[in-house]
Amino acid sequence: MVSEGLEKKMSKIVIAYPDRLARFGFKTIEELLRAFGVEIVVLNHEDEDPREELVEDLVTIISHIAGKLYGMSSHKYEKVV
């Protein structure tokens, strides 16, 4: 059993938008929590085209990687100075 040995401390999570819980992988998290008996309530559903959602996810991933690369290069700059 998935919840063996765990206390049930919550039954519902209320969020404004799905991306407030996770930028991507929301459906996976939702299924996992459902296995523990936790319901996710989304207050604002924006019906997006699956292609639009995929593009937004890709932009988020690229932005994250670019931020890490920029952060890495700024640390190298600080060491040089």
MODELLER restraints for C-alpha pairs under 7 A, 6 or more apart:
rsr = mdl.restraints
at = mdl.atoms
rsr.add(forms.Gaussian(group=physical.xy_distance, feature=features.Distance(at['CA:2:A'], at['CA:35:A']), mean=6.96, stdev=0.5))
rsr.add(forms.Gaussian(group=physical.xy_distance, feature=features.Distance(at['CA:2:A'], at['CA:36:A']), mean=6.97, stdev=0.5))
rsr.add(forms.Gaussian(group=physical.xy_distance, feature=features.Distance(at['CA:3:A'], at['CA:36:A']), mean=5.85, stdev=0.5))
rsr.add(forms.Gaussian(group=physical.xy_distance, feature=features.Distance(at['CA:10:A'], at['CA:38:A']), mean=6.67, stdev=0.5))
rsr.add(forms.Gaussian(group=physical.xy_distance, feature=features.Distance(at['CA:11:A'], at['CA:37:A']), mean=6.40, stdev=0.5))
rsr.add(forms.Gaussian(group=physical.xy_distance, feature=features.Distance(at['CA:11:A'], at['CA:38:A']), mean=4.52, stdev=0.5))
rsr.add(forms.Gaussian(group=physical.xy_distance, feature=features.Distance(at['CA:11:A'], at['CA:39:A']), mean=6.13, stdev=0.5))
rsr.add(forms.Gaussian(group=physical.xy_distance, feature=features.Distance(at['CA:12:A'], at['CA:38:A']), mean=5.26, stdev=0.5))
rsr.add(forms.Gaussian(group=physical.xy_distance, feature=features.Distance(at['CA:12:A'], at['CA:39:A']), mean=4.62, stdev=0.5))
rsr.add(forms.Gaussian(group=physical.xy_distance, feature=features.Distance(at['CA:12:A'], at['CA:40:A']), mean=5.76, stdev=0.5))
rsr.add(forms.Gaussian(group=physical.xy_distance, feature=features.Distance(at['CA:13:A'], at['CA:39:A']), mean=6.21, stdev=0.5))
rsr.add(forms.Gaussian(group=physical.xy_distance, feature=features.Distance(at['CA:13:A'], at['CA:40:A']), mean=4.79, stdev=0.5))
rsr.add(forms.Gaussian(group=physical.xy_distance, feature=features.Distance(at['CA:13:A'], at['CA:41:A']), mean=6.03, stdev=0.5))
rsr.add(forms.Gaussian(group=physical.xy_distance, feature=features.Distance(at['CA:14:A'], at['CA:40:A']), mean=5.96, stdev=0.5))
rsr.add(forms.Gaussian(group=physical.xy_distance, feature=features.Distance(at['CA:14:A'], at['CA:41:A']), mean=4.71, stdev=0.5))
rsr.add(forms.Gaussian(group=physical.xy_distance, feature=features.Distance(at['CA:14:A'], at['CA:42:A']), mean=6.11, stdev=0.5))
rsr.add(forms.Gaussian(group=physical.xy_distance, feature=features.Distance(at['CA:15:A'], at['CA:41:A']), mean=6.25, stdev=0.5))
rsr.add(forms.Gaussian(group=physical.xy_distance, feature=features.Distance(at['CA:15:A'], at['CA:42:A']), mean=5.17, stdev=0.5))
rsr.add(forms.Gaussian(group=physical.xy_distance, feature=features.Distance(at['CA:15:A'], at['CA:43:A']), mean=6.28, stdev=0.5))
rsr.add(forms.Gaussian(group=physical.xy_distance, feature=features.Distance(at['CA:16:A'], at['CA:42:A']), mean=5.72, stdev=0.5))
rsr.add(forms.Gaussian(group=physical.xy_distance, feature=features.Distance(at['CA:16:A'], at['CA:43:A']), mean=4.94, stdev=0.5))
rsr.add(forms.Gaussian(group=physical.xy_distance, feature=features.Distance(at['CA:16:A'], at['CA:44:A']), mean=5.59, stdev=0.5))
rsr.add(forms.Gaussian(group=physical.xy_distance, feature=features.Distance(at['CA:17:A'], at['CA:42:A']), mean=5.89, stdev=0.5))
rsr.add(forms.Gaussian(group=physical.xy_distance, feature=features.Distance(at['CA:17:A'], at['CA:43:A']), mean=6.62, stdev=0.5))
rsr.add(forms.Gaussian(group=physical.xy_distance, feature=features.Distance(at['CA:17:A'], at['CA:44:A']), mean=5.57, stdev=0.5))
rsr.add(forms.Gaussian(group=physical.xy_distance, feature=features.Distance(at['CA:17:A'], at['CA:45:A']), mean=6.73, stdev=0.5))
rsr.add(forms.Gaussian(group=physical.xy_distance, feature=features.Distance(at['CA:18:A'], at['CA:26:A']), mean=6.57, stdev=0.5))
rsr.add(forms.Gaussian(group=physical.xy_distance, feature=features.Distance(at['CA:18:A'], at['CA:42:A']), mean=6.51, stdev=0.5))
rsr.add(forms.Gaussian(group=physical.xy_distance, feature=features.Distance(at['CA:24:A'], at['CA:57:A']), mean=6.37, stdev=0.5))
rsr.add(forms.Gaussian(group=physical.xy_distance, feature=features.Distance(at['CA:30:A'], at['CA:40:A']), mean=6.71, stdev=0.5))
rsr.add(forms.Gaussian(group=physical.xy_distance, feature=features.Distance(at['CA:33:A'], at['CA:39:A']), mean=6.93, stdev=0.5))
